């Protein structure tokens, strides 16, 4: 069974308005996909040097993850292996049929001695086909069938454990898919923030250059001072340094996302989506907690692990119970040139066995499985508590960041107005260059705070969606 057949779909009834994340699969170009050769080992600089910059949306990033993520592909292979293990267990419950055949040619040592002692008489007996020295050719064959009639459950329990293992691996696909989806989403928001920091710092450099030009013009007109010019030059140098650091962080964020998406070695990417609120969550915190309990695959995994331990406990205890099997066989034998017909026979019967004493191995194995049951129950309770905390934490962050978006938008408008007034006052000679630089820094912080608030809200929303396994 191929890996692409395993599709885990989670159905969640949740009222949510999505603004810029659509529900359909995004279209991506094939040149973003990596080489199909997993053992590719680049040896030339042009193979790892990014040749182009490709802007992608968040939906395209998620689609590339679905196609290319190596962790997800590894879990898909584990599901295939679990299906094969289930087939192996089920095959052991069918009757076994074995066929054997043997063809041999032999001469006994007694026959050689007989020939040497009788001489000419042995030659006469040989002509009459009575010489024991003659080679004997023999063919024999057998057909055997064995079927376990009753074994007190190890077969059925082993099959149950194998089925639950398949279910466990399928839940792992769902869990890992949601985890990777969250990580890609957060990486994309980090890239958006890095892009915005470059834009903000570039604007800050431009503002600093404008302030420096104003200061130099006032100095040439005789109404400015050298101190004001030096302040403007220092401020420009600081903003240029901040821009350089922002560009470095942008490159790191791009490569982080490209690594997560497992893109081609020669591709560089950038974020194409605008920075804006990605959605509104309209459920109460209590409704969100209950939704998370219903849908989180981690809780289901702990219950499946508990059932697997219960099945394995039954397998261990059944080894001390009687084992009853039906056995039948058919055999034939023929010695060539012996003037006798083919000999054949058959047998039918029932075999029973009972392990009277095994040194306590079965009970020790059952005790281990019982401990595994208690461990799974403990992990379930701990996972449940952690999920509630994750929901409450993300919900609280979502609400606070939404308030921050509103207040930061107001602060940004005020900072822009303050900078305009500060420049007018400085040109009129009623304000200092320090006031202008302070206003420029306030505007840079206000723009950064607004971007930070929006992206922090989007991050909290992504975490809240993850906490309830919302696709």
N, C-alpha and C positions, 0 to 999 in steps of 0.2 A: 504494500500500500504506500503510495507516494506521499511526500510531506505536505504537498499543497492541498491535500484533501482534508487536512485537519484545520477546521475553522472554528474558533471559539467565539460565540456571539453572546453578549450579555444584554438582556432586555431590561431596561430600567424605566419605570413610569415616573418621570420627574419633569416639573414645569420649569423651564429655563430658557431665557432669551439669549441667543448667540448673535453677536453683532458681526464679527469678521471671520468666524470659523465655520465654514460650510460643512454639510454632511456628506457630500460626494467625494469620491477619490479625485485627487488633483493629478493633472497631467505633468509628467516630467520627461525630459529628454534622455535618450539612452546614453549620451556621452557623460552623464553624471555617474552612471553605474560603474562599479569597479570591474577589473578583469575577472573573468570566470575562473581563472587559474588561481586557486587559493594559495599555491606555493610560489607565486610570483615574487621574485627578488630583484628589485631595481638595481642596476649597476651603473647607470649613466645619470648625470646631473639633470639632463632634460626630461628624464622620466619622473622626477620628483619636483621639478620646478613648475609652479602653477602657470599655465599658459593663458588662462582666461578667468574672468570673474563672472560668476553666474548668480544673479539675484534670484532668490527663491522665497516662496511664501511659507508660512507655518504648515499649511496643508500639504505642500509639496515635500517639506521636510519629513512629515509623518509618513507620507507615502514611500519615500526613499527608505525610511527606517523599516517599514513593513517588508520591503523587498530585500534589503541588503544587510540588516543587522545580523551579525554572526552569532551573538548570544541566543537570539530567537531561533536561528537555524539549528543550533546545537540542541535546544530543547525539543524541537520537532523530531530530530533524529532519536532522542530518548523515547519519544512516544512510539516511534516505529519499533524500537527495540522492545518496549513493553508489550506491544501487540505480538511480536514474534515470540516472546516468552509465554504469553497466554496461549498461543497456538501450540507451543511445546508441551505445556501442562495438559491441554485438552487432548493432544495426541497420545499422551500416556494413559488416558482413560479408555482408549479403544483396544480391541483385541490385538495381540501381537501374533504374527504368522512368520515362521522361519522355515526356510528350505535349505537342505544341505545335500550334497552329493559327493561320492568318492569313487575314483577309478584307480585301481592299483594292479601291478604285475609283480609276482613274487616267485622265488624259488627257495626251498628250505635247505638248510645245511645237511639234514638227514638224507635228503634226496641225492646230494652230491656223493656222500659216503656210500650210499647204496649202489650207485653207478660204478664206483671204483671197485667194489668188492665182487660184483656179479659179472662184470665184463661183458662177454658176448650175450649172456642171458639178459642183461639189462637192455642190450640193443634190440633183442627180440621183444621184450616187454614194451619197449618204446614204440615198436612198430604196431603193437596191439593196443596202444594208448593206455598202458597200465603202469608206466614208469613214473615213480614218484619224483624223479628228477625233472620232469617236465614243468615248464613255467605255468603259473596259474594267474589268469586275468580275472579280476573281480570288480563288479560295479555294485554300489549300494547307495541308497537315497532315503531321505526321510522328510516328512512334512509335519510340522508341529504347530498347534494353535493353543494360546493361553489367554484366558480372559478372567479378570478379577470380578468375581460375583459380589462380594461384600467385604469392605475393609474398614467399616466404621468411620468413614468420612474423610480420610486424608486426601483422596482425589478431589472430592467436591470442595473441601476447604482450600486446597492448593489452587484450584481454579478460581474460587472466590477471592483469594488474596491476589492472584494475578490480574483479575478484572479490576480490583480496587487500585492496583498499581497503575494500570492504564488510566484510570480516572484521576489519580494523583498527578500523573505527568501532564494530563490535559489541563488540569487546574493550574499547574505550574506555567503552562503556556499563557493562560489568561493572566496570571499574576505578573509574569515577566513582561508581557505585552503592555500592561498598564504601567509598570515601573519604567520601562523604556520610553513609553509615550510621555510620561511625566518628565523624565530626564531630558528628552529632546525638546520638549516645550520650554523647560527652564533654560536650556542652552540657547534656544532661539531668543528668549527674552533677554538673556545676558548679551547676546549679539546686538539686539536692538538698543540696549542701554549703552553698549560700547559705541555704536554708531552715533547715538545722540550725544554722547560725551564728546566725540570728535567734532560734531557740528557746533555744540555749545562752546567748546574751547576755541574753535575757529572763529566764531562770532566774537568771543571775548578778545581774541588777538586783534580782530578788526576794530573793535571799540577802543582798545588800547592804542592802536596806531592812530586812530582819529583823535584821541586825547593828546597824543604826543604832537600831532600836527598843530592842534589848537595851541598847545603850550609853546611850541617853537614860534608860531605866528605872533603870539602875545609878547614873547621875549624880543622878537625882532621889532615889534612896535614900541617897545620900551615900557610896557605895562606888566610884563611878566618877569619872573625871576629864574635864575639858573637852578635854584632848588626845585622849583616846580617842574622844570624840564628833566632834571635827574630823577625825580620821583616818577614821572611818566615813563622814562626809559627803563627804570627798574621794574615797574609794573608790566611793561611790554615783555621784558625778558622772562618774568615769572609766568605770564600767560603762554608764551611760546614753549616754555618747558612743560607746562601742563598739557598743551596740545601734543607735544611729542610723546608724553606718557600715555595720553588717550589713544593715539594711533597705535602704540605698542599693544595696549590692551585690546584694541579692535582686532589686530592680527591674531592674538591669542584666542579670542572668542571665536573667530572664524575657523581656526584650525581645530578647536575643541568640538564645534558642531560638525565639521567635516569628518572628524575621527568617529564621532558617535554614529554618523550616517553611513560610514564605511564607503566613502566616495572614491572615485578614481584618483590616482596619485597626482595627476597633473591638473586638478580642478580646484579653484578657490571660489568661495560662495560669500554672499552678503544677504542681508535681510531686506525683503521687498515690501513687507507689510508695514503700514504706518503704525505709530505708537498710539494706541487708543484702548479704551476699556473693551475687554474681550467678552464680557457677558454679565448678566445679573442673576444672582442666586435668590430664588423666591421661596425656598422652604425654610421653616423654622429650624433651630438647632436640634430640637427633639426629633422632628421628622427626619432630619439628615442623619442622626445617629441610628435610628431604626433602619433607615435605608442602607446604611453601611453594614449593619449586622446581617441584613438579608443577602447582600450582594458580594461582600468581600470574599475572594477565593481563598484567602489565608485561613479563615475559619473553617471553610469546607475541607481544606487540606488536612487540618488537625483531626477532624472527624473521620476522614478517610484513613489516616494513619492509625487511628484507634481501631477501625474495623479490620485493617490489615493485621494488626497485632492479635486481634481476637481470632481470626482465621488461622493464623500461624500457631496459636495456642492449641486449637483443636487438632491441627496436624501433629503436634508433638504428643498430645495425649493419646491419639489414635494408634500410635505405634505399640502401645501395650494391649491393644484389643486384637481379637482373632482376625486372621486374614484368610479368606476363602476364595479359591480360584478354580475355574473349570479348565481342564487340560485334555487335549486329544492329540493323537499322533498317528501317522501312517508311515510304514517303513517297507522297503523292498530291497532284495538282494539277488544277484545273478552272478554265477561263476561261469565264464565262457568255456565252451567245449567240454562241459562235464556231463553232457547227456541228461541234464535235469532242467526242469522248467524254472521260471522265475519264482522266487520265494517272496511272499509279502505278508503283512500283518498290520493290525491297527490296535489302538487302545483308547478308551474313554474313561475319564475319571474326574473326581473332585479332590482338590488338595486343600488342606487346612493347616494353618500354623499359628502359634501363639508364643509371643516372646514372654517367657516366664520371669526373667530377671535381666535387667540391663544396667545394673549398678546405679540406678537413679538418674540416668541421662535424660529420659523423657520428662520426668518431673522437673528437673533442673531447667530444661528448655522451656517448659510451660511456665515456670516461675519467671524466667526472663521476659517472656511475652506479656505476662501480667504486669511487670514493671513498666514495659513499653506502653501498655494501656494507660496506666496512671500518669506516665510522662505526657502522653498525648492530651489527656484531660487537663493537666496542669498548663500545658502550652496553649490549649484552647482558651482557658480562663485569662491567661496573661495576654494573649493576642486580642481578646475581646476588649480588655481594659486599654490596651495601647491604641486600638482603633478608635475607641471613644475619645481618647486624648487627642489623637490626630485630627478628628473631626472638629472638636471644640477649639483646638488651636488654630486650625485653618479658618474656621468660621469667625473667630475673634479677629484674626489678622485681616480677613476680608472686610469686616465692618469698619475697623479702624483705618485701613488704607483707603476705603471709599470716602471717609471723612477727610483724610489727608489730601485726596485728589481735589476735593472742593476748595479746601483752604489754600492749597498750593496754587490753584488757578487764580484765586483772588490776589495772593501775594505776588504772583508773576506780573499781573497787570499793574499792581502798585509799584513794583520795582522798575518796570519800564517807564512809567510816568515820572518816578523819582529821578531816573537817569537823565531824562530829557530836561527836567527842571534844573538839575544840577549843572548840566552843560550850559544852559541859558544863563544861570546865575554866575557861572565861572567866566563866561564871555563878557558879561556885564560888569565884572569886577567885584561882585558882592559875595563871592564864594571862592574857596581855594581848590587847588588841584587835588588835594587829599579828599575833599568831599566828592569830587567826580570819581576818583579811583574807588572810593568806598561804595559809591552807587553802582559802579560797573561790577564790582565783586558781588554786591547784593543781587544784581540781576543774574549773574552767572549761577549763584547758589539757588536762586528762585527757579530758574529753568531746570537745573539739575534736580531740585526737590520735586518739581512737578513730574518730570520723567520718572524719577524714582518711585513716587507715589502710584503712578499709573501702572508701572511694571510690577511693583510689589503687590498691587491689587490683582493683576493678572496671574502672578505666581501663586498667591493665596487661592485664587479660584481654581487654578490647575491642581493644586494640592487637595482642595476640597473635592473636586471631581474624582481625583485618584482615590481619596479616602472612601468614596462610595462606589468605586468602580463605574464611574459614569463615562460613557463613550460619546 
